[in-house]
Amino acid sequence: MKYIIVTGGVMSGLGKGITTASIGRNLKNKGYKVTAIKIDPYINIDAGTMSPFQHGEVYVLKDGGEVDLDLGNYERFLDTELTREHNLTTGKVYESVISKERRGEYLGKTVQIIPHITNEIKDRIRKVAAKSGADICLIEVGGTVGDIESMPFLEAVRQMHREEPKENIAFVHVTLVPMDSQADQKTKPTQHSVKELRELGLKPHVIVTRCKEPLLESTVSKISLFCDVSEKAVISAHDAMDIYEVPLMIEKEGLNEYLMNHLGLSSSQTDDSWYKMVDRMHKLKGVVKIGIVGKYTNLEDSYLSISASIKHAAIECGVNYDVCWINAESFEEYPGEIADLTEYDGILVPGGFGERGTEGKIKAIQFARENDIPYLGLCLGMQLSVIEFARNVAGLENANSTEFDEDTPYPVIDLLPEQENVTDMGATMRLGDYDADLRKGSLAERIYGQSRIVERHRHRYEVNPNFVEKIESHGMIFSGKNRNRMEIAEIPGKKFFFGSQFHPEFRSRPGKPSPPFKAFVQAMIDRRA
């Protein structure tokens, strides 16, 4: 097994995740099977209970793992499926070690950071890598060098470097090269970051520099000299027009070739599908305008997979797109603003939890339905479309979800019996892959081109089966079902009105767009034509 370990310095948010995913993409293009692990130093067991304001989107894996959004980038760039084991947190490590200590597995020894915590980290990394069957395992260490939370993980990978054959492991350090007011590229942050890394016993084989403009030769030489790496190992990761161009950029910079030489890898194979996808991205014509009505609209990372899915669909359909983020609460405070939605070719309401902004979203859904604007509702967006239809078409005045109103006379959205009286935050959640049977002749079947699908879920409340017959008698149909669970709602006769209880955005890939997103974009193109 070959390991590529990616660390970061100076500041967080430099792009370690995109760098890691891009390295993996390039190695996959060369014919290697690649997997990836994300290390998050926080004490949370996983990202499931985190607010999007804290950590961006909570990404859901096929096995129901709730993880950091970087794993979404890994899956999209590598076109693979990962599991919860691929996200390693301080919480998971300490929980496991403490459980073993309580069971007496350490035979009375004093349990310490070294060797017990570090051994647990190494064991988990190696087991995940081996289980994946990959040739190369990428490991991104979250946070920055010097963070106290990251110390056990950095020590663990230092020990791995000592234990593994030298040709089986490579360290890539991502750092910042800022520009001063005279547009000079400054290397001191990189020098100090590498110095701190070396004080921990780690020496980078490659330095990837984040910068606004391509590195000057003099800057490369200076970093090479002061950080003791080859000039060929100083990679300029300057700003790109789009993140999907980053694999091409770092390959042009020689990173792929350098890592392969270091790891003793050779391949003449080249998969050019990524290059073709980027080429198509540069040739898009026209534009569709999409209004996304949510409550985390001031932090786009909260809806990262949705943004990516729109991009995938737009590339496939050959059209540019313009996304406008609309705060749902504005329609509650200023009802007249709802008319502004006429300027959009499509309206999307994403998932979420909690009552805040829901009435504003319902107003947006009603406007889309009544004005026949293509509508896509995801998870909560599907539930709210059912509530809106029940209230305004099916005659169930004051219909609601028991999540928002426990005393509603028409609980069209409710907890199913098996979910009641459970107090654990995650125990009532339906997470990960579930299948759905699609109604013959429905929009859903046409979109997917098959009668059974598998999609990922993250929700607690469901469409109440007791109201399905009443709602369907007025024109909304539930065209996708998982036994007594309603998976898809649509309104026949509309240009496009589609809501899914699942999150199709988690399975969308560049070159393989999510079917609902592709159909949504195509409906917007058709409406504009």
C-alpha positions as CSV (number, residue, x, y, z in Angstrom):
1,M,0.0,0.0,0.0
2,K,1.2,3.5,-0.9
3,Y,0.3,6.4,1.3
4,I,0.1,10.1,0.5
5,I,-0.3,12.2,3.6
6,V,-1.5,15.8,3.1
7,T,-1.0,18.4,5.9
8,G,-1.6,22.1,6.0
9,G,0.0,25.1,7.5
10,V,-0.4,28.9,8.1
11,M,-4.2,28.9,8.1
12,S,-7.2,26.6,7.6
13,G,-9.4,26.7,4.4
14,L,-6.4,26.8,2.1
15,G,-7.7,23.9,0.0
16,K,-6.2,20.8,1.4
17,G,-9.3,18.9,0.5
18,I,-9.3,19.9,-3.1
19,T,-5.6,19.3,-3.4
20,T,-6.0,15.8,-1.9
21,A,-9.0,15.1,-4.2
22,S,-7.0,16.4,-7.3
23,I,-4.0,14.3,-6.5
24,G,-6.3,11.3,-6.3
25,R,-8.0,12.1,-9.5
26,N,-4.7,12.3,-11.4
27,L,-3.6,9.0,-10.0
28,K,-6.9,7.4,-11.0
29,N,-6.4,8.8,-14.5
30,K,-3.2,6.8,-14.6
31,G,-5.1,3.6,-13.8
32,Y,-4.5,3.3,-10.1
33,K,-7.2,2.4,-7.6
34,V,-7.3,5.2,-5.1
35,T,-9.1,5.7,-1.8
36,A,-9.1,8.6,0.7
37,I,-9.3,9.1,4.5
38,K,-10.2,12.5,6.1
39,I,-8.8,13.1,9.6
40,D,-10.9,15.6,11.6
41,P,-9.3,16.5,14.9
42,Y,-12.5,17.6,16.6
43,I,-13.9,15.6,19.6
44,N,-17.3,15.1,18.0
45,I,-17.8,11.4,17.0
46,D,-18.9,12.7,13.5
47,A,-20.3,15.8,11.8
48,G,-24.0,14.8,12.3
49,T,-24.8,17.1,15.1
50,M,-22.9,20.1,13.8
51,S,-24.7,23.2,12.5
52,P,-23.9,24.1,8.9
53,F,-22.8,27.5,10.2
54,Q,-20.0,25.6,12.1
55,H,-18.7,23.3,9.5
56,G,-20.6,23.7,6.3
57,E,-22.6,20.9,4.8
58,V,-23.0,17.5,6.6
59,Y,-22.3,15.0,3.8
60,V,-23.9,11.6,4.0
61,L,-22.2,8.4,2.8
62,K,-23.9,5.2,1.5
63,D,-23.7,3.5,4.9
64,G,-25.3,6.5,6.6
65,G,-22.0,8.0,7.9
66,E,-22.4,11.8,8.5
67,V,-19.1,13.3,7.6
68,D,-17.1,16.3,6.7
69,L,-17.8,17.9,3.3
70,D,-14.3,17.1,2.1
71,L,-15.4,13.5,1.7
72,G,-18.0,14.7,-0.8
73,N,-15.2,16.2,-2.8
74,Y,-13.3,12.9,-2.6
75,E,-16.3,11.0,-3.9
76,R,-17.0,13.4,-6.7
77,F,-13.4,13.7,-7.9
78,L,-12.6,10.0,-7.5
79,D,-16.0,8.8,-8.7
80,T,-16.1,6.3,-5.8
81,E,-18.2,5.5,-2.7
82,L,-16.6,5.8,0.8
83,T,-17.9,4.7,4.2
84,R,-17.9,6.2,7.7
85,E,-14.6,4.4,8.4
86,H,-13.0,6.8,5.9
87,N,-13.6,9.7,8.3
88,L,-11.4,9.5,11.4
89,T,-12.1,11.9,14.3
90,T,-10.6,12.4,17.7
91,G,-14.0,11.4,19.2
92,K,-14.0,8.1,17.4
93,V,-10.4,7.3,18.4
94,Y,-10.8,8.2,22.1
95,E,-14.2,6.4,22.3
96,S,-12.6,3.2,21.0
97,V,-9.5,3.4,23.3
98,I,-11.6,4.2,26.4
99,S,-13.9,1.3,25.6
100,K,-11.0,-1.1,25.3
101,E,-9.6,0.2,28.6
102,R,-12.9,-0.5,30.3
103,R,-13.0,-4.0,28.9
104,G,-9.5,-4.6,30.2
105,E,-7.9,-5.1,26.8
106,Y,-4.8,-3.2,27.8
107,L,-4.1,-5.7,30.6
108,G,-3.6,-3.2,33.4
109,K,-1.2,-0.9,31.5
110,T,-1.3,2.9,31.9
111,V,-3.2,4.1,28.8
112,Q,-1.5,7.0,27.2
113,I,-1.4,9.1,24.0
114,I,1.7,7.3,22.9
115,P,1.5,4.4,22.2
116,H,-2.2,3.7,22.7
117,I,-3.9,6.6,20.9
118,T,-1.4,6.7,18.1
119,N,-1.6,2.9,17.7
120,E,-5.4,3.2,17.4
121,I,-5.0,5.8,14.7
122,K,-2.4,3.8,12.7
123,D,-4.5,0.6,13.0
124,R,-7.6,2.4,11.7
125,I,-5.8,3.9,8.8
126,R,-4.2,0.6,7.7
127,K,-7.4,-1.3,8.1
128,V,-9.4,1.1,6.0
129,A,-6.7,1.2,3.3
130,A,-6.5,-2.6,3.2
131,K,-10.2,-3.1,3.2
132,S,-10.6,-0.7,0.2
133,G,-8.4,-2.8,-2.0
134,A,-6.8,0.3,-3.3
135,D,-3.3,0.8,-4.6
136,I,-2.9,4.2,-3.0
137,C,-4.5,5.7,0.1
138,L,-4.7,9.5,0.5
139,I,-4.8,10.8,4.0
140,E,-5.8,14.4,4.7
141,V,-4.9,15.6,8.2
142,G,-7.5,18.3,9.0
143,G,-6.6,21.6,10.8
144,T,-3.1,23.2,10.6
145,V,0.3,22.2,11.9
146,G,0.6,23.5,15.4
147,D,-3.0,22.9,16.4
148,I,-3.0,21.0,19.7
149,E,-5.9,18.9,18.5
150,S,-3.9,17.6,15.6
151,M,-0.8,16.5,17.5
152,P,-1.7,12.8,18.1
153,F,-2.5,12.4,14.4
154,L,0.7,14.0,13.2
155,E,2.6,11.8,15.6
156,A,0.8,8.8,14.3
157,V,1.8,9.5,10.7
158,R,5.3,10.3,11.8
159,Q,5.5,6.7,13.2
160,M,4.0,5.4,10.0
161,H,6.8,7.0,8.1
162,R,9.3,5.3,10.4
163,E,7.5,1.9,10.0
164,E,6.7,1.9,6.3
165,P,9.3,1.4,3.5
166,K,10.5,4.9,2.4
167,E,9.1,4.4,-1.1
168,N,5.6,3.7,0.3
169,I,4.9,7.0,1.8
170,A,4.9,10.7,0.7
171,F,4.2,13.8,2.6
172,V,2.5,16.8,0.9
173,H,2.4,20.1,2.8
174,V,-0.1,22.7,1.6
175,T,0.8,26.2,2.6
176,L,0.2,29.9,1.8
177,V,2.3,32.3,-0.3
178,P,0.6,35.7,0.1
179,M,1.4,38.8,-1.8
180,D,2.2,42.2,-0.2
181,S,1.0,45.6,-1.3
182,Q,3.9,45.7,-3.9
183,A,2.7,42.3,-5.3
184,D,5.8,40.5,-4.0
185,Q,5.3,36.9,-3.2
186,K,6.2,36.3,0.5
187,T,7.7,32.9,1.5
188,K,8.0,33.5,5.3
189,P,4.6,31.9,6.2
190,T,5.7,28.8,4.2
191,Q,9.1,28.7,5.8
192,H,7.7,29.0,9.4
193,S,5.0,26.3,8.6
194,V,7.6,23.9,7.3
195,K,9.9,24.7,10.3
196,E,7.0,23.8,12.7
197,L,6.3,20.6,10.8
198,R,10.0,19.6,11.0
199,E,10.0,20.2,14.7
200,L,7.4,17.5,15.0
201,G,9.7,15.1,13.1
202,L,8.0,15.4,9.7
203,K,9.7,16.5,6.5
204,P,7.5,17.3,3.5
205,H,8.5,15.7,0.2
206,V,6.3,18.1,-1.7
207,I,5.2,21.7,-0.9
208,V,2.0,22.8,-2.6
209,T,1.7,26.6,-2.4
210,R,-1.6,28.4,-2.5
211,C,-1.2,31.7,-4.2
212,K,-3.1,34.2,-6.3
213,E,-0.7,34.2,-9.2
214,P,1.7,31.5,-10.5
215,L,4.9,31.2,-8.4
216,L,7.9,33.1,-9.8
217,E,11.1,31.2,-10.4
218,S,12.8,33.2,-7.7
219,T,10.0,32.3,-5.2
220,V,10.3,28.6,-6.1
221,S,14.1,28.7,-5.6
222,K,13.7,30.5,-2.2
223,I,11.2,28.0,-0.9
224,S,13.3,25.1,-2.2
225,L,16.4,26.5,-0.4
226,F,14.9,27.4,2.9
227,C,12.5,24.3,3.1
228,D,15.0,21.8,1.9
229,V,13.0,20.3,-1.0
230,S,13.7,20.0,-4.7
231,E,12.6,22.8,-6.9
232,K,10.5,20.2,-8.8
233,A,8.7,19.5,-5.5
234,V,7.5,23.1,-5.1
235,I,4.1,23.2,-6.8
236,S,2.2,26.4,-7.6
237,A,-1.5,25.9,-6.8
238,H,-2.5,29.4,-7.9
239,D,-6.1,30.5,-8.2
240,A,-8.1,28.6,-10.8
241,M,-11.4,29.6,-12.5
242,D,-13.0,26.4,-11.2
243,I,-12.0,23.7,-8.8
244,Y,-12.4,21.1,-11.6
245,E,-9.4,22.7,-13.3
246,V,-7.1,22.0,-10.3
247,P,-6.2,18.4,-11.3
248,L,-5.1,19.7,-14.7
249,M,-3.2,22.6,-13.1
250,I,-1.2,20.5,-10.6
251,E,-0.5,17.9,-13.3
252,K,0.9,20.6,-15.5
253,E,3.0,21.7,-12.6
254,G,4.6,18.2,-12.4
255,L,3.1,17.1,-9.1
256,N,1.7,13.8,-10.5
257,E,5.1,12.8,-12.1
258,Y,7.0,13.8,-9.0
259,L,4.8,11.7,-6.6
260,M,4.8,8.7,-8.9
261,N,8.6,8.8,-9.1
262,H,8.9,9.1,-5.4
263,L,6.5,6.2,-4.8
264,G,8.1,4.0,-7.4
265,L,5.0,4.0,-9.6
266,S,4.9,4.0,-13.4
267,S,2.0,4.0,-15.8
268,S,1.5,4.9,-19.5
269,Q,-2.3,4.7,-19.1
270,T,-4.3,7.9,-19.3
271,D,-8.1,8.2,-18.7
272,D,-9.0,11.5,-20.4
273,S,-12.7,11.6,-19.2
274,W,-11.9,14.4,-16.7
275,Y,-10.2,16.5,-19.4
276,K,-13.2,16.1,-21.7
277,M,-15.5,17.1,-18.9
278,V,-13.5,20.3,-18.2
279,D,-13.4,21.0,-22.0
280,R,-17.2,20.8,-22.1
281,M,-17.4,23.1,-19.1
282,H,-15.6,25.7,-21.1
283,K,-18.0,25.5,-24.0
284,L,-21.4,26.1,-22.3
285,K,-23.9,28.3,-24.1
286,G,-26.8,30.4,-22.8
287,V,-27.7,30.6,-19.1
288,V,-30.5,29.5,-16.7
289,K,-31.2,31.4,-13.5
290,I,-31.9,29.4,-10.4
291,G,-33.3,30.6,-7.1
292,I,-32.4,28.5,-4.1
293,V,-34.7,29.4,-1.2
294,G,-33.0,28.3,2.1
295,K,-32.0,29.4,5.5
296,Y,-28.2,29.0,5.4
297,T,-27.9,31.2,2.3
298,N,-25.1,33.4,3.6
299,L,-22.8,30.3,3.8
300,E,-22.7,28.5,0.4
301,D,-20.7,25.6,1.9
302,S,-23.9,24.6,3.7
303,Y,-25.3,23.6,0.3
304,L,-22.0,22.5,-1.4
305,S,-23.3,19.2,-2.9
306,I,-26.3,21.0,-4.3
307,S,-24.1,23.6,-6.0
308,A,-21.9,20.7,-7.4
309,S,-25.0,18.8,-8.6
310,I,-26.3,21.9,-10.5
311,K,-22.9,22.3,-12.1
312,H,-22.8,18.6,-13.1
313,A,-26.2,18.9,-14.7
314,A,-25.5,22.2,-16.4
315,I,-22.3,20.8,-18.0
316,E,-24.2,17.7,-19.2
317,C,-27.0,19.9,-20.6
318,G,-24.5,22.4,-22.2
319,V,-25.7,25.5,-20.4
320,N,-24.3,28.1,-18.0
321,Y,-26.1,28.7,-14.8
322,D,-26.6,31.6,-12.4
323,V,-27.5,30.6,-8.8
324,C,-29.1,33.2,-6.5
325,W,-29.3,32.4,-2.8
326,I,-32.6,33.6,-1.3
327,N,-33.2,33.8,2.5
328,A,-36.6,32.2,3.1
329,E,-37.3,34.4,6.0
330,S,-37.5,37.4,3.8
331,F,-40.8,36.1,2.3
332,E,-42.2,35.9,5.8
333,E,-41.1,39.5,6.7
334,Y,-41.9,41.0,3.3
335,P,-44.6,38.9,1.6
336,G,-44.6,41.2,-1.5
337,E,-41.1,40.1,-2.4
338,I,-42.4,36.7,-3.4
339,A,-43.2,38.2,-6.8
340,D,-39.5,38.6,-7.4
341,L,-39.4,34.8,-8.1
342,T,-40.8,35.5,-11.6
343,E,-37.3,36.3,-12.7
344,Y,-36.0,32.8,-12.1
345,D,-36.2,29.8,-14.5
346,G,-36.3,27.4,-11.7
347,I,-36.8,27.3,-7.9
348,L,-35.1,24.9,-5.6
349,V,-35.8,24.3,-1.9
350,P,-33.1,22.3,-0.1
351,G,-33.2,20.1,3.0
352,G,-32.8,21.3,6.5
353,F,-34.0,21.0,10.1
354,G,-36.1,23.2,12.3
355,E,-39.0,25.6,11.8
356,R,-37.2,28.8,11.0
357,G,-37.9,29.9,7.5
358,T,-40.4,27.1,6.7
359,E,-43.4,29.4,6.0
360,G,-41.2,31.5,3.6
361,K,-40.2,28.3,1.8
362,I,-43.9,27.2,1.6
363,K,-44.8,30.6,0.0
364,A,-42.0,30.1,-2.6
365,I,-43.3,26.6,-3.4
366,Q,-46.8,27.8,-3.8
367,F,-45.6,30.6,-6.2
368,A,-43.6,28.0,-8.2
369,R,-46.6,25.7,-8.4
370,E,-49.2,28.3,-9.3
371,N,-46.9,30.0,-11.9
372,D,-45.6,26.7,-13.3
373,I,-42.0,27.5,-12.7
374,P,-39.8,24.3,-12.6
375,Y,-39.5,23.2,-9.0
376,L,-37.1,20.8,-7.3
377,G,-37.6,20.1,-3.6
378,L,-35.0,18.1,-1.6
379,C,-35.9,16.3,1.6
380,L,-37.5,19.1,3.7
381,G,-38.2,20.8,0.3
382,M,-40.3,17.8,-0.7
383,Q,-42.1,17.7,2.7
384,L,-43.0,21.4,2.5
385,S,-44.3,20.9,-1.0
386,V,-46.7,18.2,0.4
387,I,-47.8,20.6,3.2
388,E,-48.3,23.5,0.7
389,F,-50.4,21.2,-1.6
390,A,-52.4,19.8,1.3
391,R,-53.2,23.3,2.5
392,N,-54.0,25.1,-0.8
393,V,-55.3,22.4,-3.1
394,A,-56.5,19.4,-1.0
395,G,-58.5,21.5,1.4
396,L,-56.6,20.5,4.5
397,E,-56.3,23.9,6.1
398,N,-53.5,24.3,8.6
399,A,-51.9,21.1,7.5
400,N,-48.3,20.9,8.8
401,S,-45.5,18.7,10.1
402,T,-45.5,17.6,13.7
403,E,-41.9,18.8,13.7
404,F,-43.2,22.3,13.6
405,D,-46.7,22.0,15.2
406,E,-47.4,19.0,17.4
407,D,-51.1,20.0,17.6
408,T,-51.8,20.4,13.8
409,P,-55.2,19.0,12.8
410,Y,-53.7,17.5,9.7
411,P,-50.2,16.0,10.4
412,V,-49.4,15.3,6.7
413,I,-45.7,15.0,7.8
414,D,-45.1,13.0,10.9
415,L,-42.8,10.6,12.7
416,L,-43.7,7.0,11.7
417,P,-44.6,4.7,14.7
418,E,-41.2,3.0,14.8
419,Q,-39.4,6.4,15.3
420,E,-41.4,7.6,18.3
421,N,-40.1,7.6,21.9
422,V,-36.4,7.5,20.8
423,T,-34.2,10.2,22.5
424,D,-30.8,9.6,20.8
425,M,-30.3,12.4,18.2
426,G,-29.3,10.0,15.5
427,A,-31.5,7.0,16.4
428,T,-34.6,8.4,14.7
429,M,-32.8,9.4,11.5
430,R,-33.1,7.5,8.3
431,L,-29.5,7.7,7.0
432,G,-27.7,6.4,3.9
433,D,-28.8,4.2,1.0
434,Y,-32.5,3.1,0.7
435,D,-34.2,1.8,-2.4
436,A,-37.4,3.1,-3.9
437,D,-39.9,1.6,-6.4
438,L,-41.0,4.0,-9.1
439,R,-44.5,4.3,-10.5
440,K,-44.8,3.1,-14.1
441,G,-45.2,6.0,-16.5
442,S,-44.3,8.7,-13.9
443,L,-41.9,11.6,-14.3
444,A,-39.7,9.8,-11.8
445,E,-39.4,6.7,-14.0
446,R,-38.7,8.8,-17.1
447,I,-36.0,10.7,-15.2
448,Y,-34.2,7.7,-14.0
449,G,-35.0,5.3,-16.9
450,Q,-35.6,2.4,-14.5
451,S,-38.2,1.2,-12.0
452,R,-36.1,0.8,-8.9
453,I,-33.5,3.3,-7.6
454,V,-31.1,3.7,-4.7
455,E,-30.5,7.1,-3.1
456,R,-29.1,8.5,0.1
457,H,-31.2,9.8,3.0
458,R,-30.9,12.1,6.0
459,H,-34.1,12.9,7.7
460,R,-36.3,12.2,10.7
461,Y,-39.9,13.0,9.6
462,E,-41.9,11.3,6.8
463,V,-45.0,11.8,4.7
464,N,-47.9,10.5,6.8
465,P,-49.4,7.5,4.9
466,N,-52.8,8.3,6.3
467,F,-53.1,11.4,4.1
468,V,-51.7,9.9,0.9
469,E,-55.0,8.9,-0.7
470,K,-56.5,12.4,0.1
471,I,-53.6,14.2,-1.4
472,E,-53.4,12.0,-4.5
473,S,-57.1,12.5,-5.2
474,H,-56.3,16.2,-5.8
475,G,-53.5,15.7,-8.3
476,M,-50.2,15.3,-6.5
477,I,-48.8,11.7,-6.8
478,F,-46.3,9.8,-4.8
479,S,-44.4,8.2,-7.6
480,G,-41.6,6.7,-5.6
481,K,-42.1,4.5,-2.5
482,N,-40.2,2.4,-0.1
483,R,-43.0,0.2,1.3
484,N,-45.1,2.7,3.4
485,R,-42.6,5.5,3.0
486,M,-43.2,8.1,0.3
487,E,-39.9,8.8,-1.5
488,I,-41.0,11.1,-4.4
489,A,-43.8,13.6,-4.9
490,E,-44.7,15.1,-8.3
491,I,-47.5,17.0,-9.9
492,P,-48.3,15.7,-13.4
493,G,-49.1,18.3,-16.0
494,K,-46.6,20.8,-14.7
495,K,-43.4,21.8,-16.6
496,F,-41.4,20.2,-13.8
497,F,-42.5,19.7,-10.2
498,F,-40.5,17.1,-8.4
499,G,-39.7,16.5,-4.7
500,S,-37.6,13.8,-3.2
501,Q,-37.4,12.6,0.4
502,F,-33.9,11.6,-0.3
503,H,-30.8,13.7,-1.2
504,P,-29.9,13.0,-4.8
505,E,-27.1,15.6,-4.6
506,F,-25.0,13.1,-2.6
507,R,-24.6,10.7,-5.6
508,S,-24.1,13.3,-8.3
509,R,-20.7,13.2,-10.1
510,P,-18.9,15.2,-12.8
511,G,-19.8,13.5,-16.0
512,K,-22.6,11.5,-14.2
513,P,-25.1,14.1,-13.0
514,S,-27.9,13.2,-10.7
515,P,-31.0,12.4,-12.8
516,P,-33.4,14.8,-10.9
517,F,-30.9,17.7,-11.2
518,K,-30.3,17.0,-14.9
519,A,-34.1,16.9,-15.6
520,F,-34.5,20.1,-13.5
521,V,-31.9,22.0,-15.6
522,Q,-33.4,20.7,-18.8
523,A,-36.8,21.8,-17.7
524,M,-35.4,25.3,-17.2
525,I,-33.8,25.3,-20.6
526,D,-37.1,24.2,-22.2
527,R,-39.0,26.9,-20.3
528,R,-36.6,29.6,-21.4
529,A,-36.7,28.4,-25.1
